[in-house]
Each structure stands twice: as structure tokens, then as C-alpha cells.
Amino acid sequence: MKIIDAHSHLWLRQDTTWNGQKISPLPNGRSMFLGTEVQMLPPFMIDGTNTAEVFISNMNYAQVSAAVIVQEFIDGQQNEYLDVVRRQYHDRFFACGMADYLHPGFYAEAADLIDSGFPGIAIPGHRIITDKKRVMLNSDEMMRMFKLMEERHVILSITLADGDIQVGEMKEVIEECPRLKIAIGHFGMPTVEGWQSQLLLARHPNVMLESGGITWLYNSEFYPFPSAIRVIREAIECVGADKLMWGSDYPRTITAITYRMSYDFVVKSAELTEEEKRLFLGENAARFYGFKNLVELPYIKNMSE
């Protein structure tokens, strides 16, 4: 099967602030993250950069044909870099632009991104709620942007705050923009009570759910993540296998596991059918994002085998 990663990140330099706190790179793949030193990247990524070329090397090794690049406020806006990446590696990456939704005037910024050719717009919905403000997904400016995206056939990739905090707003967006294609990230945060309210949004014909970060959510359990398999099974029973997509949340998740391990637990599961695996790991994303002519990647034997 050809595998597509529906949730990943790239950045040249992670140097920004969110909610009044700093995020900045440290040596050896570490970052100062909201007041805490963390291992943001694998330790061999020593200079803090997270480039397309390194990701492609990981993708080739893991036999992942293509990836969707989303954005997050904690990484800083990477529009300029991702514009280069999407043009240079158009057969491997679907890149989403991101506006500064925390300040008025983001509609014009998003319109410029769309005009420049970005096929998707990312919103880290859980980050537009801070200690000092909350930007509503159904605000006038947001709705103008969503209607423009619907008109221009631009895909929305969005992560939502835990549980049902933003679900009501999202339902209004879906009702007002029935042709806007929407991918909801982090699998609806299945470790949080009330996650099914996000899952049920995928019953709408234009909405999909992707699993970016699911291995992080069950990190304490570790490979082969049996609870992650259980919630994938629950989601299949609830909305159907054709509504779900695999995502890795690369590169943060590969500080604990290899990139291949972030989907290999699905391949090896006895609780999913072969058809469900094919849909989840690639076929749904190829259809939803419009990937064509996916690269064939042979298996290369490890030196240790």
C-alpha cells in the first residue's frame, strides 16, 4: 500500500511566543518550551532545524509516499519556508499556510496565502484560546475566511480544544460552508473525556478525522499502542473507515519512537482488516487531498537484519 501522513510539521527555526511565553531552540534538538526545557526533536537534529530534506529521508526509509504539512503557533509561522517546500517537492508534500488568527486582519493574510497557491490553511484551534482572549471559530472574520476557502476549494486542517469546547462553533462552520473540506486533527483527542463530540463531526460528508499525535497521546503505554488501536476501532464503528486518516505529528513524536513505528503498529494489528488499514494509512488521504502519482518506495534492508 502507499502510505500518506496527514499531519506533520516542518520549520527552519522555531522561535516565537504563545500565551506570553517563549518557544526557542536549544542545542541537540532541545527547545525552551513555555518555560520548560524539552526534547523537541531527536537529538541527532542538533541545530534545531526541521527541514524537508531530513523529513524526506525519514519518509523514504519508512516508505511513506507523501505528507501533509500543517502549522502550529508554537513553531512560529513558516509560510515563507513552506511556500518553497511545496513548490520544490510538490509530489511529496501538501503544505498548509497559517495566518495570525490572534490578531484582527488575518482574513487578508489568509487571502494572500490562498492567492499565492497554498492548497490548505491550518488553524491550531486549541491555541486561539489563551489566558487573555478567545477567538471564536464562528466570528465574522473567521466565517469570511472559511467562505473564501470554500469558494477557492482550499482545505481546512484544524485541531480543536479538548472535548466539546469548540464543537458548537465548528458545527456552525460546517453548516454555513457545506462544501468546505475539513480535516480535524489529533483524532479528536481521544484521551480526553467527551472526545466523541469531535469524532461525530466526521459524519458530515465534508469532514475527515486524522490521527496526528495519537502515539504521543498513548506514549506511556508505548508500542504497539493497544489503546490507540481500540480508539481507531471505535472511530471506524462510529463514522466508518472511509472517514479516517493516519497522521504522525512528525517530528515531535519521533523523539520516543521511530517514524516507521508511528504507523507500523496499525499495519501489524490483528484488530483491523486489510481494507481498513489501506483506507486509514493512505487511500483516504489520497482522495481527500488529491494526491496523484504517488512515489513507489522499495523496502531497504537494515544493516542490523
N, C-alpha and C positions, 0 to 999 in steps of 0.2 A: 504494500500500500504506500501511497505518497502522503507524507505527513506534513501538516501545516500548523505552526504555532500561532495562535490567535491573540496572544498577549505577551509582549516583550518590550524591552526598553533599550535605548541607546543614548549615549551622551558623550560629548567631548570633555566637558568639565562640569562637575556637579557643585555649583557654587551659588547658593541662593538663600532665601529665608522663607519660612512659613510660620504663621501664627506668632510672629515676633521672635522666632528662634532660628538659629543659623544651621545651615547644612553646608559643609565644606569638606574637600578631600584631605586625607592624611596619607602618609606613606603606606605602602604594602597592602593596598586595597581597602584600607580602613577609611571611615568618614566620621566627622563630628556631626552627629545627627540629633537635633533637637535637645542638645545638652548632654548627650551620651556618646562615647566613642564606640562604634560598631564596626564589624567586618562587613562592609557594604558589597565588596567584590571579592572574588577568590584571590588569595594572597599573591599569586603569580601576576596579577594585573597591577603592577607595582606603582604605576604613575597616576592612577585614579581615572584614566580614560576608559571608556567602554565603547569601542568602535565597531563599525560594521564589519571590518575585515576580521577581527577576532571572533565576532559572532558567526560569520560565515564559516570560519574554520570549525567552530563548535557544531554548527548545523551540518556541515559536510561529514564530520566524524559520526554524528548521531543519526545521519540520514534523514534530516528534516529539510524538505524541499523549499519551503518559503515561510515567512513570518510576518505578522502584523506588528508594527511598531507603534505603541501608544505612548502617551506622555503623562507625567505626574509633576505636580508643583514642587515636590521635594527634590526633583532632579534639575529644576530650572527649565525655562523654555529652551527647546532645542530645535526650533523651526528652521533656522538657517542651516544647521548641520543636516537635518533630516531631508531638507529640500535637495541637498547634494546627494544624499544617500539614495533617495527614491529615484532620482534620475540616473545615477550611475549603476544601480543594482535593481532596475525595475522588474527583473524576472524573479527576484528573491524576496523583495520587501514591499509591503503595503504600508505606507507611513502616514500617520495622522498628525495634523497640525494641532496646536493648542493656543488659545488666546488667554489673556489675563482676566479671568472672569470675576476676580475680586474687586475690580475697579470698573466704573461705568465707561462705556465706549468700546467694549470688547466686540460688539457686533461688527464694527468697521474693521477691526483687526481680523476677525474670522472671515469676513468677506474678502479681504486681501489674500488670505491663505487659500481660500477656495479659488479665487481668480488666478493664483499662481500655479494651481494644478494639484493641490493636496486632495486626494480622494476621500479622506476621512478627517473628522475632527474629534479629538479626545477631550473628555471632561472628567477630571478626578472629583466626582461629586462629593465624596466624603471630605474633601479639602476645602470646599467652598462654604463650610460651616466652621467658623473659628470662634475664639473667645470673645471677639468684638463684633462680629457680623455674621449674617447668614444670607447667602444669595439663593433665592428661590429658583428652582428649575422652571417654574411656570411664570416667572416675571416677564414683563413686557419685552425687555431686551432679549432674554433667552428665547422666548417664543418667536420673535422676529428672526433670530439666528436659525432656529430649527426649521422654520418655514422656508428660509433661503436654502438650507441644506436639502430639504425635501425637494424643492424645485430643481436644484442642481444635481440631484442624485448623489449626494455626499453622505457617507455612512457616519453614524454617531457611535463612538466607543465610549462607554461611560461606566464608572464604578460608583456605587451608591453607598450612602452612610448605612451603618449597621441596622438590621431589622427593617422595619417599615417606615423609618423616619422620612424618607423621600419618595416612598412608593406612591402616595397620593398625587404628588406633583408629577411623577413620571407617568401615571395613568392619564393625566390631563394632556401631557405632551403627546402621548400615543393617540389619544382621541382626536386632538387637533391636527396631528400630522400623520395620518394613517399610512402614507407611503414612505415615511422616513425609516430607513433601515437602521436598527438599533442593536448593538451588542452590549449586553450587561456583563460586567467583569466580576472577577473573584468568585464566580459561581454563586453570587448572592450571599456570600459569607456564611456558609453552612454551619460553622461552629457557633454562630450567634442565634439566640432564640428569635424566632419569627422570620428566619431566612426564607421560608416558603413563600412569603408575600412577594419577594423579589423573583423567586423561581416562577411563580404563576404569571408574571408578566410575559414570559415566553410563550404563553398560549395565544398571544396576539400574533397574527400572521407575519408582521414585520419585525418581530423581536427574537433575538437569539441570546443564549447564555453561554459565556466562556469561562473556563476554569483557571484562569491566570492566578497563580499563588496558592493553589489547592495543596501542594506539598508543603508549603510554608504553614498553612493552617493546621496541618496534621504532622508538623515537624517532630513533636515529642513522641509520636508513635513510630515514626521513621518508616523506611522502605520495608515491605511493599504497600504501606498505607492502606490497611484494610478498611478503615472508616471512610477514607476518600472514595474507595470503590463502592461502599454502601450508599453514599450520598449520590454518586453518579447513577447507581441503580435506581434510587428513589426518584431522581430527576427524570430518568427515562420513563419510568412508570407514570409520572405526573404530566409531563409535557411531550414526551416522545423523543426517540433517539435522533430524529432529524432536526431538533432544535438546540443541540448542544455541541460545543466546540472545545477542543483542548487548548489550553494556554499554559505557558511555563512560568511567567513572570521573571524570565531571564533579565539580568544576571544575578539578582539578589538571591534567588533560590539555589543557585549552584555553589554557594558557599558551604552548603551542607551536603549536597548530593551532586552527581554529575548531571550534565544536561540530558543525556540519554535516560538516566533514571527518572527524570521528571515526566516521562511518558511510558517508560518500559513497564512500570507497574500495571498499566492498563493493558498492554499487549499480553502480559503473562497471566492476567486474571482469568479464572475459570467462571466468574460470575457474569461475564459479558459475552455476548455472542460475537462471532467474527464480523457479522454485518454491523453490529453496534460499534465495534472497535473501528471499523473503516469509516463510518459516518463521523464518529466523535474525533478521531485523530486527523482527519483530512478532508473527506468528501464534503462535509457540511460547510467548512470554511472556504473550500474552493468555489462552491456555489455562491455563498453569501458575499464573498469579497471579489469574486470574478477572476480568480487566478486561472491562468491558462498556460499551457506549455510548461508544466512543472518539470523541474530538472530531475533526471534519474540519478540516484546516488548509490553506487555499489557499496557493499559491506567490505571494509578493510580489516583484515585480521590484526588483532592486537599482538604486539611483541610478546606479551605475557601468556598468550594462548598456546 
